[in-house]
Amino acid sequence: MKAIKPVFEIKGYHIDIYYQGKYYGCIPTPTPDRDVLGYGGRTEVTLTEDFVYNKKKLKAGTVVTTECIPVCGKLQGTLAEKIQVLQHSKAIYNT
């Protein structure tokens, strides 16, 4: 399988927390905690301590679904490469 060159600079990661299909918040982290990122890397985890985020509270022992997402920064490459990436994405979404 051919490795894909990263298009965007990765600034960090955050772990989204879902309980009963609803989003409950996120935890920022400098490195990913799993190999597969995004929806495909969702895992079920039992909380070891209480989780509080914007008045939402989950107690320790609750089973939640977590998903690790990269936080992307600016587009990488030379100006010609950046223009080519943007033209390609425009062609995909405008068909």
NORGIPE-V898070 format. One record per pair of residues at least 12 apart in sequence whose ideal C-beta (glycine too) atoms are under 8 Angstrom apart, sorted by the first residue. I is the first residue (numbers start at 1). J is the second residue. D is the distance in whole Angstrom. If there is no record, write none. Layout:
I/J/D  I/J/D
This chain:
6/76/7  7/75/6  7/76/6  7/77/8  7/85/6  8/72/4  8/73/6  8/74/7  8/75/6  8/76/7  9/72/7  9/73/4  9/74/5  9/75/8  9/76/6  10/70/5  10/71/7  10/72/6  10/73/7  11/71/5  11/72/7  11/73/5  12/28/6  12/29/7  12/30/5  12/70/8  12/71/5  13/28/8  13/29/5  13/30/7  13/31/7  13/32/5  13/33/8  13/37/8  13/68/6  13/69/7  13/70/5  13/71/6  14/26/4  14/27/6  14/28/5  14/29/7  14/68/8  14/69/6  14/71/6  15/27/5  15/29/6  15/33/7  15/66/5  15/67/7  15/68/5  15/69/8  16/66/7  16/67/5  16/68/8  16/69/6  17/51/7  17/53/8  17/58/8  17/64/5  17/65/8  17/66/6  18/64/6  18/65/4  18/66/7  18/67/7  19/58/6  19/62/7  19/64/5  19/65/7  24/51/7  24/53/6  24/56/5  24/58/6  24/64/7  25/51/7  25/53/3  25/54/7  25/56/6  26/53/8  26/69/8  28/71/8  29/68/8  32/68/5  32/70/7  33/68/6  34/68/6  37/68/5  37/69/7  37/70/6  38/67/7  38/68/8  38/69/6  39/67/7  41/67/7  41/68/6  42/65/6  42/66/7  42/67/5  43/65/7  43/66/6  44/63/6  44/64/7  44/65/6  44/66/8  45/63/7  45/64/6  45/65/8  45/66/5  46/61/6  46/62/7  46/63/5  46/64/8  47/59/7  47/60/5  47/61/7  47/62/5  47/63/8  47/64/6  48/60/6  51/64/8
